[in-house]
């Protein structure tokens, strides 16, 4: 999503309409700093396909985050779906995706979180 400004804007509008505060961070350090001072209901993480993906869930949990952690990855990541879940991610959304598919998936997680 970091290279798709239209998708970012659509996602932000959707989440704001669902009464969610939207904060964009680029790095894990920014995310953990944000988590230490803000309530966060949902995190989207773009997988990089390297070893850094493995440490992200643990570092976020150590920062106090307990909500859904959605990985956004490639078709190649889909083959490792079970491994991704075992690392601590809640689910995987595979790129390329239709924007309606992304919004439907996020809507389901938001409904679960508000119960």
Beta strands, then each sheet from edge to edge (+ up, - down):
strand 1: 42-46
strand 2: 68-73
strand 3: 91-94
sheet 1: 1+ 2+ 3+
end
